[in-house]
Amino acid sequence: MGAGSPHGNRKSNNGFGFRALRAPRSHRFSSLVRNRRPCHRVARQTMANFSPHQLSNPRANVFILVNLGCEMLYVIDQRLKAQQIAQDKSVQVIHDVTSVLLEPKFIDSLLNGSKHNSAQLLTAEHCKFMLNDIATCSLMRLDEQSMSKLWNLMTMVYKWQLFVSRYQHHLLEITFRHLEAINRLYPDAKRHMLIDFTKNTLLDFWNASGEDAQLSIYQTNRAWLQCFNTKISLLIRMGFQAMDGSFIRDVDQDYYAEYVESAGDNIYAKSAEQRERQQREPNSMDQLAAQLNINPPQSEDLQPINARQFQQQFEQAFGNVLFNDTADSSAGCEFVQLQPTTSASSPEKVATTMSRGGSLLNQNLLDLYSKMP
């Protein structure tokens, strides 16, 4: 294969590789590889080359909802930990939200509904309403301000992930990374099977769509996110976003390629790990300096910047990356008080009631989608 061929290297120019896309069954993976090889020829057309109809493909609905829903789970998990919620409640929230988001009947309704001649692309209002219902299906609720912040994080991080992508098959890779990442949040066998089923369902849908439809789905996802332009302090601090809200394509940082290659992973967990590494490095240098008996410089002009203090000042200026970590922050992700168990209400009865509530929510979401024009 010639050096100029776009298929000469199994990893694309921006680092997205085949190894990141793991379908549960090998023959499905092989099918995906066969279907996507010709995609390099056309995928980098700009959105200006597409008609309004091609940029409003309703088959994109399921990818918009699933990817935004996974980003929502990342933030919810971060808030549960930051507010030191008991682990049993945290596990229940994550499991409940995941189960409703990936309910097979709900996913099927999105897929089948998008194939009708009268199908339409979901609006931002529809998606926000549905994801708010999904987020509050368990033990917690969100006030309007917190939901607004959550929505900004979900949309802007997903928009950045598609911004750094290059070809339509990257949409499926980002989706699969999202699903694999939420599978690592308090994993259990039931959720693992549910996520595998979702991956298989989406993979079948993607392969059956054909190359032109795949490109249209990808560009529709990108076009759908164009109206969002919120500044996110995490992205600004990492150098991925400018102060006018636009994204920066080539960031001169060693870690940039790592984030691009893993677009779809939990960016909050990854950035926390990065900060921990950066905090350990100065400690290592201080220990080395002590061993070498090097005295610190006395001149104020030579004093290094206190990175932690600078970061705190920066976040105070632009707002916390998520919700305010103050004593009142629990109001943003407040848990509904569980009813105490009484003699007339056994644990089995309480569990049955909660299960029925989840099923009712699923049915409400299905009814909502079926009534959409």
N, C-alpha and C positions, 0 to 999 in steps of 0.2 A: 504494500500500500504506500502510495507516494507521500512524501513529507508534507505536501500541501493539503492532503486530505483531511477533512474535519474529523474523520473516524480513525485517524492513525494513532490516537492516544485514547485510552478508555476513560480518561478523566477530562472533562471540558476545561476551557481556559480559566474559568473562575473557580475551579476546584470542586465542582459538583461531580461526584464519582458514582459508579455503579454499585460500589460496595455499600453505599448508604441506603440503597433501596432493597429491602429484604422482604420479598413476598413470602407468605407462609409455606407455599409449595413451589418446588423448583421449576416445574413445567410452566407455571404461571409467570414466573420471573423470566424464563426464556422467551415466552410469548411477548412479554413487554419489551424486551431487548430488540426482538425482531421488528416490532411495530414502531419503535421509536428511532431507529437508526436514520431513516431518511429525514427526520424532523429538522436536522441542523440546516437543511437547505433553505427553509422558509421561516423559521421561528423568529429570527431577529428583525423581521419587518416591524416598522413602527406602527403604533395604533392609528396613525393618520392614513395608513394604507388600507384600513378596514372600514367597511360600511357600518352605520349605526346598528344595523341588525346583527352583524357579526360581533359587535362589542356589547350586545345585550342578550347573549345566549343563555336561556334558562337552565341549560345543563350545568352551568357554573354554580347554581344554587347550593348544591350539596357540598362543594369544595369551600365556598364562602362560609357556610355555617359550621362545618366541621373544623376548619382551620381557626376561625375566630373562637369557637367553643374550646378548643385545646388551649389557645392563648389565655382564655378566661380561666381555665383550670390552673394554669401556671400562677396567675395573680392570686387566685383564691388560696392556693397552697401557701404562697408567700405570706399572705395576710394571716392565715391560721397560725403559722409559725411565729410571726412577728408579735401577734397578740397573745401568744403562749396559751392557745386553746388546748384543752386536754386531747391527748392523742386519739382516744376512742371516738370523740366527736369529730376530730379532723378526718379520721379514716372514713367515718360514715358520710361526711359531707362530700369528700372526694369521690367515694364510691357511688353515692346517690346521683351526683351531678353527671358523672361519667355514664352511668347506666341510662339516664334519661337522654343525654346528648346522643348516644350511640344506640338507642333503642332500635332494633332491626326494623320494626314497622314504621318508625319515624324516618329512618334512612330510606327505606323502600318508597315511602310516600314522596320524598323529595326527588328520588330518581325517576319514578314512574310519572309523577306529575310534570316533570320537566320535558317529557317526551311528547306531550299532547300538542296539537297544533295551536291551541289557545294559551299555552303556557307562557308565563312572563317571568322576567328576572325579578327576584325579591328586591324590594326597596330597603334602604338603610333603616327606615322606621320599622318595617316588618322584622328584620333581623334583630334589631335591638330589643324589640318587644319579646320575641321568642327566646333570645338568649337571657334576658332578664328573668323570664319565667323559669328557664332551666337552672339558672344560678340560684334561685330561691326555692328550689324544689325540696330542699332538705331542711336542716336545722337553722339556717341563717336567713337573714334578709338584708337588702341593701337599700340605703336611702337614695334619693334622687342624685345628690351630689356624688356619692361614691360610685353609683352606676355610671354616671357621666365620666368620671375618671377612669373607671374600668374599661368603658367603651373606647376612650381615647387610646389607652394602652394597647388594647386588642387590635384596633384598626391600624394604628401607626406601626407597630412592630410587624404585623403581617404585611403591610405595605412595603416596609423596608426589605423584608425577605423576598418579595417578588421584584423589588427594585434591583437587587443584586443578582437575580436569576437571569438566565440568558435564553433558554429554550423551553418549549412547552412541557417537556417531560420533567423539568425541575419542579413544576407545580405538584406532580404526583410524589416526587421525592420529598418535598417540603411537607406534604400531607402525611406521608408515612413517618417522617421524623417526629411530627407532632404526635401521632398516635403512639409511637414507640416511647416517647418521652412521658406521656401521661400514664402509660403502662407501668412506668417505674415509680409512680407515686403510690405508695402503699400497695404493691402488687398482690394480687390473689388470682387463683385459678379461674374464677368466673369472669373477672374483668379481662384476663388474658384471652380467654376464648371469645369474648365479645369484641375485643379489639382486632383479633385475627379475622373474625368474621367480617368486620367492617372493612379491613384491608382487602380481603378477597372480593367483597362486593364492589368496592370502588375500582379495583383493578379490572374486574370483568367489565364494568361500565366504561372505563377508560379505553380498554382495548376494542370494545364494540363500537366506540364512537368514530374511529377512523382519524386519519391524520388531519384533515381540514377541521373537523369538529374539535379535536384536541387543541389545535392552535386557537380556535375561536373561544374555547373554554378558558384557556390560559389568558388570552388578551382581555376577555370579559372580566376576569378576576382583577387584572391590573387596572382596567378602566373603572371598575366599580369603586376602587379605592382612591381614585384621583381627587375626589372632593374633600378628602380628609387631609388636613395640613397642620395638625397640632404639634407644638414643640414638646418633646419628651426629654426630660433631663437626663435619663440614662443614655439615650442615643446621642445627646449633645456632649455629655461628659466623655463618651467613648470616641467622639470625633466622627460619628456616623451621620449626624444631622447638623445643619447650619442654623444660625439664629433666626433665619427667615422661615424655617420649617422645612426647607428642601433638604434632600439627602445628598451626601458627598460620596461619589462613586469610588475614587481611589484614595483610600486613607493611608497615610504614611505611618502605619503602626504595625509592629510585628504580629499582634494578635488579630489584625483585620482579616487575614486569609482564613484563620481558624473559624471565625464567626461566619464568614461567607460559606465555607465548605459545610458547615453544620447548620445552615439556615433552617429553622423549624424546631431546633432544640430549645430547651428552656433557657432563654437568654438571661433570666434573673439568677438562676442557679449558676450558670456559667460565669456571669460577671462577679458573683459573690466569691467563687473559687479564684478568679483572677485577682480580686482585691486581697484575698488571704495570701496569695503568693507574693504580691507586691509588698504586703506588710511584713512577710517573713524575710524578704531580701534585705531591707535596712537593718533588721536585727542581726542577720548573718554578717553584714559589713561591720556593724558595731563590735561584734564579737571578734572578728578578724583584726580590727583596729586595736582592740584591747590586747589581743595576743601579741601584736607587733609593737605595742606600747607607743601608738601614734596619738599625739595630743590633738584634740579638736581645734580648729582655727579660732582665734580670738576676735579677729576683725569682723564687724557687723556686715561689711560688704561681702564677706565670703561665707556667711551663714547660709546653709541650704534652706529651701522652702519647706515648711512643714506641710507635707502632702495631705495629712489627715485634716489639719485645720483648714487648708485651702478647700478641700472637698466639702467640708461642713458649711463653709461660707458660700460656696457655689450652690449647694442644694437649698440653702436658705433663700438665696436670691431667686432661684428658678422653680422652687417647689420640689417636694420629695418625689422620687421616681414613681412611687405608688401612692399610698395614702399617708397622711401625716402620722408619724409614730409618736403621738402624744397620748396623754392619759385619756383623752376623749376620743381616741381613734376607734375605740370599740363600737362607737355609734355608726361607723361606716360599714361594718361587717358584723352586725349584732346578731347573736343567737336567740332564737325563740326559746323561751323556757319550756322544758319538757314537763308534761303533766305527771305528777307523782302517781306511782302505782298504788291503787287502793284495792280493797277486797273485791270490789265490783269490777275492777279493771285489772285483769291479770297481765303479766308480761306478754303472753301469747296474743291477747286481745289487742294490746297496744301495738305490737309489731304488725298484726294484721291490718289495723287501721292505717298505719304509716304506709304499708305496702299498697293498700287501696288508694291512698292519696297520690302515690307516685304513678299508679296506673291511670288515675283520673287525669293527672297532668299530661301524661302521654297522649291520652285520648283528646284532651283539649287542644294540644298542639297539632295532632292529626286533623281535627276538625277545622282548626284555623287555616291550615294549609289547603285543605280541600275547598274552602270557601274563597280562596284568593282568585282574582280574575285571571 
